[in-house]
Amino acid sequence: SISREDRHSFTVQPVSPQGGYIHTTNRMLQRSPRRAFSILSEFAKPTFHALFVDAAGTLLSPAEDTATVYSRYAEPYGLTLTADEILARYRRSYAKPWAASSIRYVGDGKPFWRFIVSESTGIDDERMFTAIYEYYSRPEAWRVAPGAREALRAVREDLGMKTAVVSNFDRRLHDILDALELKDLFDAVVVSADRGAEKPNPVLFQCACEALDVRPEHVVHVGDDRRNDVQGARDAGCYAWLMGADVLTFDDVLERIRTGNLIDSLSDPL
């Protein structure tokens, strides 16, 4: 319960998913942040009807690091680069603007990934590229985040919420999720390659809201990229939590939903 003193320490104003901030007088916040958040959660709790999650980096992670995979497949074709050099080249090429189309992942994404593989290894060979591309199409190339399956089932079955994947990915994602026995845990899989838009464009989140028939203010999205996931979701009117900061595991996601934690993003300053 909230004491009379605690109530006088706070001035709570309406919360918007876009801003995600609770404005308070800062006396209690400075003295005891944990107590402050606990008190704030008693004033109001958002009603979440749906959970959106990002795929790569949140729900899924590569089973092996990129440099190891590229090295293994490139060595038969005369690779001369070290793993560190491959990783550095991969990061540079991935960060370059993609001029071939307005989005990176069009359809199967092969033109973009062919460019990345060639730039990263210094080798332009279609057989090598095909081997790497097919490797990442298989379920064994991916690991499901610990606790994700259990948390998603609880969100759906215990809390009665809808779920969706919202991801910048090529069309392989559908088959990957199916092979990992994850697809049945989602009411919709919204992939940028299917929609012609990539996060942080709010269109992708709006498509997911329409697919699930939910209002944006009743959605929380979880992803690992501050710009694509947090900013993109908020621009669409959704709540957003940054994996690795606001939540560290899918158990944290479930707990925040269950407790109605109304602080949008704990990683941002109040």
N, C-alpha and C positions, 0 to 999 in steps of 0.2 A: 504494500500500500504506500501511498505518497503522503509524506508528512506535510503539515502546514508550512513549515520552513522551506521544504523542497519546492512546494508549489509556488512560493513567492520568489524562488530563485530563477524561475523560468518564464519566458514569454514565448509560447509556441505559436507559430504562424503556419498557414497552409503549406503543404508539401507538394512539389511538382516533380514528376519523374524526370523532367528535363534537367532541372537543377539538382534535385536530390538532396537538398540541404534542409535541416531544421535550424531555424534561427532562434537562439536563446540568449538571455543575459548570460554572461560567461563566468559568473562567480562559481556556480556548481561545476560547470564543465572544466574549469581550470583546477578545481580542488579534487575532483574525482570523476574522470571521464567515464569509467565503467558504471558508476552510480548514475551519472547523467544519462547515458544511453538506456539504462534500465528504466529510469523514470519516464523518459520520452516515449518508450515503447508502450507505457500504460495510458498515455494520452490518446493515442490513435494507432490503429494498425491497418496497413493496406490490405485489401482483399485480393489475393492473387488467384486468378482462375487458370493461368497457364504458365508453364516454365519453358523457355527457349534455351537451347544450349548450342554453343559452337562445336564444330567437329574437331579438326586437327588442332592440337594444343590444349584442348579442354576435355572433350569426351574421349578422343583418341590421341595416341602419341606413337611415333615411329618405334618399332622394335629395335632398330639399330640406328646409330647416328648416320647422317647423310654421307659423310666422307668415307666411312667404312663400306657402305653399300656401293658408292660410285667407284671406289678403288677396286673392289672385288670384281666388278663387271668390266672395268676399263683396263685392268692389267693385261688381259690377253690381246688387247689392241694397242699395246705399246705405251701405256701410261708412264710418264716420267715425273709426275707431281707427287708431293707428299700429302698426307691427310690434311695437314694444316693449310697447305696451299689450296687444296680442293675446297676446303671449307671457306676460306677467305674469298676465293673466286665465286663460290656459290652465293655467298652473301652479297657480293658486289653485283652480280648479275641479277639476283632476285630484286635488289633495290632499284635497278634501272627502270625508267619508264618503259612500258610495253607499247610500242608504236603500231604493232600489227593490227590491233583492234581496240575498242573502247574498254574492254575488260580482258583480264588475263586468261580466264578459263572459259573458252568457247567450246561447247560440245564436249568432246573427249579431252580437250586441253592439250593435245599432242604438239601443236606448233609452239606453244609457250614452253612446255617441258623439254622439247627437243633443243630449244635455244638454251635453256638452263643447263642441261646435261653437257652440251657442247662447250659452253663457256666455262663450266666448272672443271671439266676434265682436260680441255684443250684438244679433244678428239671429236671429229665429226664423222661418226659411223652409224649408219641406220641400224645395223644388227646390235650394236652395243646399246643404243638408245632404246630399242625395242625390248631388250632384256631387262633394262632398268625400269622401264615403264610398266612392263608386265609384273615385275616383282612388287611394285607398289599397288598393283591391282589385286594382290592376293591378301587374304585375311592375316596370314602369318607375318606380314610386314608391319602389322599394327598391334598395339596394346590398348586395351580398354582401361580407362581410369579406374583405380581401386574404388570400390563402393558405388560406382555409377549405376550398375544394373539394379542393385538393391534400393538405392535412393530413388531412381526413376519409377520403380514399381510402387514404392511407398507413396510417391507424389501422386501417382495415378489411382492406385487402389485404396489407399488410406485417406488421402486428402481430396480425392475426386477431381484433380486438376487434369488439364490437357497438356500435352508435351509436343515439342517440335524441335527438330534440328534446323538451325539457320547458319549456313556455312558458305564461305568462299571456297569452292571446290569444283572440280570437273565432274562429269556424269558418272565416273567410277564410284563415287561415294554411295550411290544407291546399292550397288552390288556388294560393296565392302561391308556396309551396315547389315545387309541381309546375311552375308556369310558369317559375320560375327554374332549373329542371332540378336541383333539390337533393334532391327526395324520394327518389330512388334511392340516395342516400348514407346513408339512415337505415333502421334496422330497425323503428323505431316513431316516431310523432309523437304526443306526449301533450300535448293542449291543454286548458287549464282549462275552456273553454266546453263541452267534451265530457264532462268528468269531474265537474263541479259542485263543484270545489274550486280554490283558487288558492294559489300559493306565497306565503308560506313554509309553508303547510300541507304536512306531509310526505307526505300521501296522494298528491299528484301524483308524487312521486319513487318512492313504493312502487308505483304503477301502472306506471311505466316499468320498474322492476325486474321486475315480474311479466310484462310484455309481452316482455322480453328474456330472461327466465328466468335472472337473475343475482342474486347476493346483494349487498346494499347495500355491504358492506365491500370489494367488488371493483369499485366504480363511482367514477369521479371526474366531478363536474359542474362546468362552466364557465359563469359568468354574470356580469353587470355590476352586480348589486344585492346589497349586503352582506346585507341582511335576507332578501329573497326567495330569493336563490340560495345564498349561503354558509350562512346560518343554517338555511334550509329543508332543504338537502341534508344537512347534518350532523345535523339532528334526525331525518332518515330513516335515518341510519347510513352515509351516503356521504361520500367525500372531497369537498372543494370548493375551487376556485380562483377568485379574483376577477379578472375581466378588467379590465385597467387597473392592477392592483397585483401580483398573484401571477404573472400572465401578461399580456403586452402585445399579443401577436399569436397567431394560430393556429400559427405556426411554433414559438412558445414552448410551446404546449400539446403539440405533437408531441414536442418535445425533452424536456420533463419526463416524458412518458410513456415515451419510449424509454430515458431514463437511470434510470428508476425513482426519481425524486426523491421522497423520503418526507416532506419538510416539507409539511404540509397547506396552510397558508396563510401565506405569507411576510409578508403585510400585518398579521398579528396579532403582538403582542409575545410573545416567548418567556418 
